[in-house]
Amino acid sequence: MKNILLITPPFTQLNTPYPATAYLKGFLNTKNISAFQMDLGIEVILEMFSKKGLTHIFSTITQHPSPNTQRIYSLKDDYIKTIDTVIAFLQGKNPSLARQICSGNFLPEASRFDQLDDMEFAFGSMGMQDKAKHLATLYLEDLSDFIVECVDENFGFSRYAERLGRSANSFDELYNHLQNELTFIDDITIRILKERIEEVQPKLVLISVPFPGNLYSAFRCAQFIKANFPNIKIAMGGGFPNTELRELKDKRVFEFFNFITLDDGELPVELLYDFVRSSDSEISEEMPLKRTFLLENNQVVYKNNTTRHDYKQSEVGTPDYSDLLLDKYISVIEVANPMHSLWSDGRWNKLTMAHGCYWGKCTFCDISLDYIKLYEPIAAKILVGRMEELIAQTGESGFHFVDEAAPPALMREVALEIIKRKLVVTWWTNIRFEKSFTADLCLLLKESGCIAVSGGLEVASDRLLELIKKGVTVEQVAQVTRNFTESGIMVHAYLMYGYPTQTIQETVDSLEMVRQLFELGVLQSGFWHQFAMTAHSPVGMFPEEFGVIPEQNEITFANNDINFKDKTGINHDKFSYGLKKSLFNYMHGICFDYDLQDWFDFKIPKTKIPSDYIFNCLQNEQNFNTKPNAKIVWIGGKPQIETFTKSKKGNSWEMMKISFHTKTQSFDISVNAEEGKWLIETLEKIAVTSENKITFSQLKSDFEKQFEDFELFWYSKPINTLREFGLLTL
């Protein structure tokens, strides 16, 4: 028996749990409040995609809407025979199956396999396991297509009935849908939920709804609990209510939920628990609540009547992934691209470096909401301590920092702390492409285990980047992505089209910029998003400043995405297919020589961007100019020393040969013996494991106590060689 049951309803990700319930459980541990968490999504998927599940699905089918479903149905025995083995392989339990999958004639194939390109080319950089995962993913997608056509049109691996949750200004459609008979997927969901509630016997159920694709199932779960366990209180929180339900007025919502909380969940949940635990469980006006909607006197009211402040990030504890079926998640590879697969392949422990966004100015972003505007970083020592706790708890050393934009200075400190503690971890995060990411900082991040970053290039146009208030230029993005790529860190770019006032010429020019970035190899992955106007962004709040006319609807339920008309009158939808098809090919390293017109079936203007624009951006390096307060760090190993005498024109002097061994090669430098002695002592002082970090100005002062002209020494050939192999200026 537990006090609280935390639920993520179907569906989010196949490969790793959405972290909200783990964050909350970690916090509840600090308060000694017992809780059990479950990811209903993965449990439902595993039941559906099993021998028993497929047998049941195929047995209910009486008609086949298309030749593709007819083919899948005809091959049903092959699907039923192979499904358990394939799922086990995707769970990492049967790696030897990769050979059989790749050899062909093992998996039944339907329409998804028609899109297969040259597998040897596509997976040359990834290998047999990844190739097999990709083929197994196509196999699952064929089955998904069959389910959508023949069983439930609302099914999707990472969403369910998403259409019902997307900007539903009125609750009517969703409410009416909830009066229908349970669907096939609902039946499975409710059966698993019933068993868990009877086992856990919670007093309070918290349903986390991160996305519109979880909303319908959240209401179905709440509906079932209300009808069958009326003494249990039910609350909704998470990304969807935080952004979409801030203007909630429809009291019918509270036929399903007792409470809906907004923004950070720790204090609201603690206060709800205190209320549920108290002997007087009648809702009273004096009841202290934090950012909570409820029904009072048959009216929807919003209560924020506690005097207590939200918890600091240092106080919320380490996420706790216990109870979740960590060994049952399914790694899939949808696209043959190493960077792109990070979102769907592998199990990642999720952490946050900083609450909110340190930039907080982008005009398309929800910068008026707390999850963006309240910026609070976490100390590097606390963060790395949490990483160690999670490694011990989960056995996994892969981390995805799910920040809005990880701060460069904090990333540096986290990297230094990881290296200092000799942790072996793999991590990636979201960033802004800002100039702080120097070549040296990127090398440090790589040394600490960073394998990838993702960031917003958005519209690759300096005019529009300025309008967006992104705070970067295309040239800057090119240089930063080059720094990451050359250090061995993969880069994914979020790309945008259809921003207010964007012209057709700017869309074409933006595509040309992207083409050049991929052709030069400084971008490895990307994704085009069509601009969406949200209610809490500057564009949504002040549309007249951006030349857009919003469609006004009465809001009684959800409000986030706003339909609008751009005063330019351009139909940006028509660019979608061409932009995405070209990017798909660029990500595979092909078709750079195609004319941009080839991607579109309508006439577009020629680009005005010179074909060598990005190449020239990468040549515009700023002169090396070290800031006095820059930290100087040595991440290389201990040197070996050999002295020798050098003679020239009758003069001789003592020299020092200093040899180094890196993981991949060896090198040596030769310097004056006295300067060499100083250098050896200094490398020990500035070693990454050293507690105190030395600045450039301190280094200079120390050198000039014994020698003259520090600049001549610092920019000499031997020191430049060291700089290539781990002498970093941060």
Secondary structure by P-SEA (a helix, b strand, c coil): cccbbbbbcccccccccccaaaaaaaaaaaacccccccaaaaaaaaaaacaaaaaaaaaaccccccaaaaaaaaaaaaaaacaaaaaaaaacccccaaaaaaaccccccccccccccccccccccccaaaaaaaaaaaaaaaaaaaaaacccccccccccccccccccccaaaaaaaaaccccaaaaaaaaaaaaaaaaacccbbbbbbccccaaaaaaaaaaaaaaccccbbbbbbccccccccccccccccccccccccccccaaaaaaaaaaaacccccccccccccbbbbbcccbbbbbcccccccccccccccccccccccccbbbbbccccccccccccccccccccccccccccccccccccccccccccccaaaaaaaaaaaaaaccccbbbcccccccaaaaaaaaaaaaaacccccbbbbbcccccccaaaaaaaaaacccbbbbbcccccaaaaaaacccccaaaaaaaaaaaaaacbbbbbbcccccccccaaaaaaaaaaaaaaaaaccccccccccccccccccccccccccbbbbbbbbccccccbbbbbbccccccccaaaaaaaaaaaaaacccccccccccccccccccccccaaaaaaaaccccccccccbbbbbcccbbbbbbbbbbcccbbbbbbbbbbbcccccccccccaaaaaaaaaaaaaacccccccccaaaaaaaaacccccaaaaaacaaaaaaaacccccc
